[in-house]
Amino acid sequence: DFGTKKLWDVLEYLEKEGVLHYVKKKWYWMSEAYPTEEISLRSASVDNFVIIDTTDQQEQVIGEMDKASVPTLIYEGAIYLHEGEQYAIHKLDYLFLPR
């Protein structure tokens, strides 16, 4: 429950830790680390599929997708678009997906 009182407790804690700063009824981010460095904006899930280009027997990571989107976007036979290039999905390896 993030009621008003509990929210203020969290905000005040973050201010004490040097993450936030409160000035004139506004909160400002003060930490050197930015939240998006720690988590992908595309997905908050840790159960992501890594998309690997295996052209010419090389393995190069070209993308990442959350588990929930895989059945509709990167199923076997699908075309994956990355930086204007088309990639055919030939295989999904469920064995390496964290459970």
N, CA, C and O atoms as a GROMACS GRO file, in nm:
protein
  396
    1ASP      N    1   0.085  -0.119   0.000
    1ASP     CA    2   0.000   0.000   0.000
    1ASP      C    3   0.089   0.124   0.000
    1ASP      O    4   0.165   0.147   0.094
    2PHE      N    5   0.078   0.204  -0.105
    2PHE     CA    6   0.154   0.328  -0.114
    2PHE      C    7   0.061   0.445  -0.085
    2PHE      O    8   0.034   0.527  -0.173
    3GLY      N    9   0.012   0.452   0.039
    3GLY     CA   10  -0.069   0.566   0.078
    3GLY      C   11   0.018   0.691   0.085
    3GLY      O   12   0.140   0.683   0.072
    4THR      N   13  -0.046   0.805   0.105
    4THR     CA   14   0.026   0.933   0.106
    4THR      C   15   0.136   0.936   0.212
    4THR      O   16   0.248   0.979   0.183
    5LYS      N   17   0.105   0.890   0.335
    5LYS     CA   18   0.205   0.892   0.441
    5LYS      C   19   0.323   0.802   0.406
    5LYS      O   20   0.438   0.842   0.422
    6LYS      N   21   0.296   0.682   0.359
    6LYS     CA   22   0.404   0.590   0.324
    6LYS      C   23   0.486   0.643   0.208
    6LYS      O   24   0.608   0.627   0.205
    7LEU      N   25   0.422   0.706   0.112
    7LEU     CA   26   0.494   0.764  -0.001
    7LEU      C   27   0.591   0.871   0.047
    7LEU      O   28   0.706   0.875   0.004
    8TRP      N   29   0.545   0.957   0.137
    8TRP     CA   30   0.634   1.062   0.190
    8TRP      C   31   0.750   1.001   0.267
    8TRP      O   32   0.862   1.053   0.261
    9ASP      N   33   0.725   0.891   0.339
    9ASP     CA   34   0.834   0.823   0.410
    9ASP      C   35   0.940   0.774   0.311
    9ASP      O   36   1.059   0.786   0.337
   10VAL      N   37   0.896   0.719   0.200
   10VAL     CA   38   0.988   0.670   0.097
   10VAL      C   39   1.065   0.786   0.036
   10VAL      O   40   1.187   0.778   0.020
   11LEU      N   41   0.995   0.893   0.002
   11LEU     CA   42   1.061   1.010  -0.057
   11LEU      C   43   1.164   1.071   0.038
   11LEU      O   44   1.274   1.108  -0.003
   12GLU      N   45   1.127   1.081   0.166
   12GLU     CA   46   1.221   1.136   0.264
   12GLU      C   47   1.342   1.046   0.282
   12GLU      O   48   1.454   1.094   0.297
   13TYR      N   49   1.321   0.916   0.279
   13TYR     CA   50   1.433   0.822   0.287
   13TYR      C   51   1.527   0.841   0.167
   13TYR      O   52   1.649   0.845   0.184
   14LEU      N   53   1.470   0.852   0.048
   14LEU     CA   54   1.552   0.872  -0.072
   14LEU      C   55   1.627   1.005  -0.067
   14LEU      O   56   1.738   1.016  -0.119
   15GLU      N   57   1.566   1.105  -0.005
   15GLU     CA   58   1.635   1.233   0.011
   15GLU      C   59   1.755   1.218   0.105
   15GLU      O   60   1.862   1.272   0.078
   16LYS      N   61   1.737   1.146   0.215
   16LYS     CA   62   1.847   1.122   0.310
   16LYS      C   63   1.961   1.045   0.244
   16LYS      O   64   2.077   1.065   0.278
   17GLU      N   65   1.927   0.958   0.150
   17GLU     CA   66   2.027   0.877   0.080
   17GLU      C   67   2.096   0.954  -0.033
   17GLU      O   68   2.189   0.904  -0.095
   18GLY      N   69   2.049   1.076  -0.060
   18GLY     CA   70   2.110   1.157  -0.165
   18GLY      C   71   2.059   1.126  -0.305
   18GLY      O   72   2.120   1.167  -0.404
   19VAL      N   73   1.948   1.055  -0.313
   19VAL     CA   74   1.891   1.020  -0.443
   19VAL      C   75   1.798   1.130  -0.492
   19VAL      O   76   1.797   1.162  -0.611
   20LEU      N   77   1.720   1.187  -0.401
   20LEU     CA   78   1.625   1.293  -0.436
   20LEU      C   79   1.655   1.419  -0.356
   20LEU      O   80   1.723   1.416  -0.253
   21HIS      N   81   1.604   1.531  -0.406
   21HIS     CA   82   1.615   1.660  -0.336
   21HIS      C   83   1.482   1.732  -0.352
   21HIS      O   84   1.429   1.741  -0.463
   22TYR      N   85   1.430   1.785  -0.242
   22TYR     CA   86   1.299   1.851  -0.242
   22TYR      C   87   1.318   2.002  -0.234
   22TYR      O   88   1.377   2.053  -0.139
   23VAL      N   89   1.266   2.074  -0.335
   23VAL     CA   90   1.275   2.221  -0.339
   23VAL      C   91   1.144   2.276  -0.395
   23VAL      O   92   1.099   2.235  -0.502
   24LYS      N   93   1.084   2.369  -0.322
   24LYS     CA   94   0.963   2.438  -0.367
   24LYS      C   95   0.855   2.343  -0.419
   24LYS      O   96   0.805   2.358  -0.530
   25LYS      N   97   0.821   2.246  -0.336
   25LYS     CA   98   0.715   2.149  -0.365
   25LYS      C   99   0.744   2.059  -0.486
   25LYS      O  100   0.651   2.006  -0.547
   26LYS      N  101   0.871   2.041  -0.519
   26LYS     CA  102   0.909   1.952  -0.629
   26LYS      C  103   1.024   1.863  -0.586
   26LYS      O  104   1.112   1.905  -0.510
   27TRP      N  105   1.023   1.739  -0.636
   27TRP     CA  106   1.131   1.645  -0.610
   27TRP      C  107   1.222   1.641  -0.732
   27TRP      O  108   1.175   1.639  -0.846
   28TYR      N  109   1.354   1.640  -0.707
   28TYR     CA  110   1.452   1.636  -0.815
   28TYR      C  111   1.545   1.516  -0.795
   28TYR      O  112   1.585   1.485  -0.684
   29TRP      N  113   1.577   1.451  -0.904
   29TRP     CA  114   1.669   1.338  -0.903
   29TRP      C  115   1.811   1.391  -0.885
   29TRP      O  116   1.853   1.479  -0.960
   30MET      N  117   1.885   1.339  -0.786
   30MET     CA  118   2.019   1.390  -0.756
   30MET      C  119   2.128   1.284  -0.770
   30MET      O  120   2.247   1.318  -0.774
   31SER      N  121   2.091   1.160  -0.778
   31SER     CA  122   2.190   1.052  -0.784
   31SER      C  123   2.266   1.054  -0.915
   31SER      O  124   2.213   1.094  -1.018
   32GLU      N  125   2.392   1.011  -0.911
   32GLU     CA  126   2.471   1.000  -1.034
   32GLU      C  127   2.420   0.886  -1.121
   32GLU      O  128   2.425   0.894  -1.244
   33ALA      N  129   2.372   0.780  -1.058
   33ALA     CA  130   2.316   0.666  -1.132
   33ALA      C  131   2.174   0.702  -1.174
   33ALA      O  132   2.098   0.759  -1.095
   34TYR      N  133   2.139   0.668  -1.296
   34TYR     CA  134   2.005   0.696  -1.346
   34TYR      C  135   1.927   0.565  -1.354
   34TYR      O  136   1.984   0.464  -1.394
   35PRO      N  137   1.799   0.563  -1.316
   35PRO     CA  138   1.724   0.437  -1.310
   35PRO      C  139   1.729   0.354  -1.438
   35PRO      O  140   1.733   0.231  -1.430
   36THR      N  141   1.730   0.417  -1.554
   36THR     CA  142   1.727   0.340  -1.678
   36THR      C  143   1.858   0.265  -1.703
   36THR      O  144   1.863   0.179  -1.791
   37GLU      N  145   1.963   0.297  -1.628
   37GLU     CA  146   2.087   0.221  -1.641
   37GLU      C  147   2.073   0.083  -1.580
   37GLU      O  148   2.147  -0.008  -1.615
   38GLU      N  149   1.980   0.067  -1.489
   38GLU     CA  150   1.962  -0.058  -1.417
   38GLU      C  151   1.855  -0.148  -1.476
   38GLU      O  152   1.855  -0.269  -1.452
   39ILE      N  153   1.763  -0.090  -1.552
   39ILE     CA  154   1.653  -0.170  -1.605
   39ILE      C  155   1.611  -0.117  -1.741
   39ILE      O  156   1.612   0.004  -1.766
   40SER      N  157   1.575  -0.208  -1.827
   40SER     CA  158   1.532  -0.169  -1.961
   40SER      C  159   1.397  -0.099  -1.955
   40SER      O  160   1.308  -0.141  -1.882
   41LEU      N  161   1.383   0.007  -2.032
   41LEU     CA  162   1.254   0.076  -2.038
   41LEU      C  163   1.152  -0.005  -2.116
   41LEU      O  164   1.032   0.015  -2.100
   42ARG      N  165   1.197  -0.096  -2.200
   42ARG     CA  166   1.105  -0.178  -2.279
   42ARG      C  167   1.035  -0.281  -2.193
   42ARG      O  168   0.922  -0.320  -2.223
   43SER      N  169   1.100  -0.324  -2.089
   43SER     CA  170   1.043  -0.431  -2.009
   43SER      C  171   1.103  -0.430  -1.870
   43SER      O  172   1.223  -0.409  -1.851
   44ALA      N  173   1.017  -0.452  -1.772
   44ALA     CA  174   1.066  -0.462  -1.635
   44ALA      C  175   1.093  -0.607  -1.598
   44ALA      O  176   1.134  -0.634  -1.484
   45SER      N  177   1.073  -0.698  -1.687
   45SER     CA  178   1.092  -0.840  -1.661
   45SER      C  179   1.239  -0.878  -1.670
   45SER      O  180   1.314  -0.825  -1.752
   46VAL      N  181   1.278  -0.973  -1.585
   46VAL     CA  182   1.414  -1.028  -1.595
   46VAL      C  183   1.414  -1.151  -1.685
   46VAL      O  184   1.521  -1.201  -1.720
   47ASP      N  185   1.296  -1.199  -1.722
   47ASP     CA  186   1.282  -1.316  -1.809
   47ASP      C  187   1.279  -1.274  -1.955
   47ASP      O  188   1.177  -1.288  -2.021
   48ASN      N  189   1.389  -1.223  -2.004
   48ASN     CA  190   1.395  -1.176  -2.142
   48ASN      C  191   1.460  -1.278  -2.233
   48ASN      O  192   1.546  -1.356  -2.190
   49PHE      N  193   1.420  -1.276  -2.358
   49PHE     CA  194   1.485  -1.355  -2.462
   49PHE      C  195   1.589  -1.266  -2.527
   49PHE      O  196   1.563  -1.149  -2.556
   50VAL      N  197   1.706  -1.321  -2.550
   50VAL     CA  198   1.811  -1.250  -2.621
   50VAL      C  199   1.803  -1.293  -2.767
   50VAL      O  200   1.793  -1.412  -2.796
   51ILE      N  201   1.807  -1.197  -2.858
   51ILE     CA  202   1.797  -1.226  -3.001
   51ILE      C  203   1.938  -1.221  -3.058
   51ILE      O  204   2.006  -1.118  -3.051
   52ILE      N  205   1.980  -1.334  -3.116
   52ILE     CA  206   2.118  -1.348  -3.162
   52ILE      C  207   2.121  -1.370  -3.312
   52ILE      O  208   2.051  -1.456  -3.365
   53ASP      N  209   2.201  -1.290  -3.381
   53ASP     CA  210   2.225  -1.307  -3.524
   53ASP      C  211   2.334  -1.413  -3.541
   53ASP      O  212   2.446  -1.396  -3.492
   54THR      N  213   2.300  -1.522  -3.610
   54THR     CA  214   2.397  -1.630  -3.631
   54THR      C  215   2.445  -1.635  -3.776
   54THR      O  216   2.497  -1.738  -3.820
   55THR      N  217   2.428  -1.526  -3.849
   55THR     CA  218   2.474  -1.519  -3.987
   55THR      C  219   2.624  -1.547  -3.994
   55THR      O  220   2.700  -1.498  -3.910
   56ASP      N  221   2.666  -1.625  -4.092
   56ASP     CA  222   2.808  -1.657  -4.112
   56ASP      C  223   2.871  -1.722  -3.988
   56ASP      O  224   2.987  -1.696  -3.958
   57GLN      N  225   2.796  -1.804  -3.918
   57GLN     CA  226   2.842  -1.877  -3.800
   57GLN      C  227   2.895  -1.786  -3.688
   57GLN      O  228   2.966  -1.833  -3.599
   58GLN      N  229   2.861  -1.660  -3.692
   58GLN     CA  230   2.896  -1.569  -3.584
   58GLN      C  231   2.775  -1.556  -3.493
   58GLN      O  232   2.662  -1.573  -3.537
   59GLU      N  233   2.799  -1.527  -3.368
   59GLU     CA  234   2.689  -1.503  -3.275
   59GLU      C  235   2.701  -1.362  -3.221
   59GLU      O  236   2.792  -1.330  -3.144
   60GLN      N  237   2.606  -1.277  -3.262
   60GLN     CA  238   2.607  -1.138  -3.219
   60GLN      C  239   2.469  -1.102  -3.166
   60GLN      O  240   2.369  -1.120  -3.236
   61VAL      N  241   2.462  -1.052  -3.043
   61VAL     CA  242   2.335  -1.011  -2.984
   61VAL      C  243   2.288  -0.885  -3.056
   61VAL      O  244   2.359  -0.785  -3.063
   62ILE      N  245   2.165  -0.892  -3.109
   62ILE     CA  246   2.110  -0.776  -3.180
   62ILE      C  247   1.985  -0.721  -3.112
   62ILE      O  248   1.936  -0.615  -3.150
   63GLY      N  249   1.935  -0.792  -3.012
   63GLY     CA  250   1.816  -0.742  -2.944
   63GLY      C  251   1.779  -0.825  -2.824
   63GLY      O  252   1.842  -0.927  -2.794
   64GLU      N  253   1.676  -0.779  -2.756
   64GLU     CA  254   1.626  -0.845  -2.637
   64GLU      C  255   1.476  -0.821  -2.632
   64GLU      O  256   1.429  -0.713  -2.669
   65MET      N  257   1.400  -0.922  -2.588
   65MET     CA  258   1.255  -0.906  -2.583
   65MET      C  259   1.200  -0.974  -2.458
   65MET      O  260   1.249  -1.080  -2.417
   66ASP      N  261   1.099  -0.912  -2.398
   66ASP     CA  262   1.038  -0.970  -2.279
   66ASP      C  263   0.962  -1.097  -2.315
   66ASP      O  264   0.911  -1.112  -2.426
   67LYS      N  265   0.957  -1.187  -2.218
   67LYS     CA  266   0.898  -1.320  -2.237
   67LYS      C  267   0.753  -1.311  -2.287
   67LYS      O  268   0.712  -1.392  -2.370
   68ALA      N  269   0.677  -1.216  -2.238
   68ALA     CA  270   0.535  -1.205  -2.275
   68ALA      C  271   0.516  -1.169  -2.422
   68ALA      O  272   0.414  -1.206  -2.480
   69SER      N  273   0.611  -1.099  -2.483
   69SER     CA  274   0.598  -1.057  -2.623
   69SER      C  275   0.645  -1.161  -2.723
   69SER      O  276   0.609  -1.155  -2.841
   70VAL      N  277   0.724  -1.257  -2.677
   70VAL     CA  278   0.784  -1.355  -2.767
   70VAL      C  279   0.682  -1.430  -2.853
   70VAL      O  280   0.701  -1.439  -2.974
   71PRO      N  281   0.574  -1.485  -2.796
   71PRO     CA  282   0.483  -1.565  -2.879
   71PRO      C  283   0.423  -1.490  -2.998
   71PRO      O  284   0.390  -1.551  -3.100
   72THR      N  285   0.409  -1.359  -2.988
   72THR     CA  286   0.348  -1.284  -3.098
   72THR      C  287   0.448  -1.211  -3.186
   72THR      O  288   0.413  -1.166  -3.295
   73LEU      N  289   0.574  -1.198  -3.141
   73LEU     CA  290   0.670  -1.118  -3.217
   73LEU      C  291   0.792  -1.192  -3.267
   73LEU      O  292   0.842  -1.159  -3.375
   74ILE      N  293   0.844  -1.291  -3.194
   74ILE     CA  294   0.964  -1.360  -3.242
   74ILE      C  295   0.950  -1.512  -3.240
   74ILE      O  296   1.043  -1.583  -3.202
   75TYR      N  297   0.838  -1.559  -3.281
   75TYR     CA  298   0.815  -1.703  -3.296
   75TYR      C  299   0.896  -1.755  -3.416
   75TYR      O  300   0.938  -1.677  -3.501
   76GLU      N  301   0.918  -1.887  -3.421
   76GLU     CA  302   0.991  -1.946  -3.533
   76GLU      C  303   0.919  -1.915  -3.665
   76GLU      O  304   0.799  -1.940  -3.678
   77GLY      N  305   0.992  -1.861  -3.760
   77GLY     CA  306   0.937  -1.822  -3.889
   77GLY      C  307   0.904  -1.674  -3.899
   77GLY      O  308   0.876  -1.623  -4.008
   78ALA      N  309   0.909  -1.604  -3.787
   78ALA     CA  310   0.880  -1.460  -3.788
   78ALA      C  311   0.998  -1.382  -3.846
   78ALA      O  312   1.109  -1.434  -3.855
   79ILE      N  313   0.971  -1.259  -3.886
   79ILE     CA  314   1.076  -1.168  -3.932
   79ILE      C  315   1.095  -1.063  -3.822
   79ILE      O  316   1.000  -0.996  -3.781
   80TYR      N  317   1.218  -1.048  -3.777
   80TYR     CA  318   1.253  -0.951  -3.673
   80TYR      C  319   1.326  -0.835  -3.739
   80TYR      O  320   1.422  -0.856  -3.812
   81LEU      N  321   1.279  -0.713  -3.714
   81LEU     CA  322   1.343  -0.593  -3.770
   81LEU      C  323   1.436  -0.532  -3.667
   81LEU      O  324   1.399  -0.511  -3.551
   82HIS      N  325   1.560  -0.504  -3.711
   82HIS     CA  326   1.659  -0.442  -3.622
   82HIS      C  327   1.744  -0.347  -3.704
   82HIS      O  328   1.813  -0.388  -3.797
   83GLU      N  329   1.738  -0.218  -3.669
   83GLU     CA  330   1.814  -0.114  -3.737
   83GLU      C  331   1.797  -0.120  -3.889
   83GLU      O  332   1.894  -0.109  -3.964
   84GLY      N  333   1.673  -0.139  -3.932
   84GLY     CA  334   1.641  -0.139  -4.074
   84GLY      C  335   1.671  -0.270  -4.146
   84GLY      O  336   1.643  -0.281  -4.266
   85GLU      N  337   1.727  -0.368  -4.077
   85GLU     CA  338   1.757  -0.498  -4.137
   85GLU      C  339   1.652  -0.600  -4.096
   85GLU      O  340   1.598  -0.592  -3.985
   86GLN      N  341   1.624  -0.695  -4.185
   86GLN     CA  342   1.530  -0.802  -4.155
   86GLN      C  343   1.606  -0.928  -4.119
   86GLN      O  344   1.704  -0.965  -4.185
   87TYR      N  345   1.561  -0.994  -4.013
   87TYR     CA  346   1.621  -1.120  -3.968
   87TYR      C  347   1.510  -1.223  -3.956
   87TYR      O  348   1.407  -1.197  -3.895
   88ALA      N  349   1.532  -1.341  -4.012
   88ALA     CA  350   1.436  -1.450  -3.999
   88ALA      C  351   1.464  -1.525  -3.869
   88ALA      O  352   1.579  -1.558  -3.839
   89ILE      N  353   1.359  -1.552  -3.793
   89ILE     CA  354   1.374  -1.628  -3.669
   89ILE      C  355   1.368  -1.776  -3.705
   89ILE      O  356   1.265  -1.824  -3.753
   90HIS      N  357   1.478  -1.847  -3.683
   90HIS     CA  358   1.486  -1.989  -3.716
   90HIS      C  359   1.468  -2.079  -3.595
   90HIS      O  360   1.420  -2.192  -3.608
   91LYS      N  361   1.505  -2.030  -3.478
   91LYS     CA  362   1.503  -2.118  -3.360
   91LYS      C  363   1.483  -2.035  -3.234
   91LYS      O  364   1.541  -1.927  -3.220
   92LEU      N  365   1.401  -2.087  -3.142
   92LEU     CA  366   1.387  -2.029  -3.009
   92LEU      C  367   1.444  -2.129  -2.910
   92LEU      O  368   1.407  -2.246  -2.911
   93ASP      N  369   1.533  -2.085  -2.825
   93ASP     CA  370   1.596  -2.174  -2.728
   93ASP      C  371   1.541  -2.144  -2.590
   93ASP      O  372   1.588  -2.053  -2.521
   94TYR      N  373   1.441  -2.222  -2.549
   94TYR     CA  374   1.377  -2.201  -2.420
   94TYR      C  375   1.461  -2.254  -2.305
   94TYR      O  376   1.433  -2.222  -2.189
   95LEU      N  377   1.562  -2.334  -2.333
   95LEU     CA  378   1.642  -2.396  -2.228
   95LEU      C  379   1.719  -2.295  -2.145
   95LEU      O  380   1.742  -2.317  -2.026
   96PHE      N  381   1.760  -2.186  -2.206
   96PHE     CA  382   1.842  -2.089  -2.134
   96PHE      C  383   1.761  -1.975  -2.073
   96PHE      O  384   1.819  -1.882  -2.017
   97LEU      N  385   1.630  -1.982  -2.083
   97LEU     CA  386   1.546  -1.877  -2.024
   97LEU      C  387   1.536  -1.899  -1.873
   97LEU      O  388   1.500  -2.008  -1.830
   98PRO      N  389   1.568  -1.799  -1.792
   98PRO     CA  390   1.557  -1.814  -1.646
   98PRO      C  391   1.414  -1.844  -1.607
   98PRO      O  392   1.320  -1.793  -1.668
   99ARG      N  393   1.398  -1.924  -1.508
   99ARG     CA  394   1.264  -1.961  -1.461
   99ARG      C  395   1.235  -1.895  -1.329
   99ARG      O  396   1.127  -1.914  -1.273
   0.00000   0.00000   0.00000
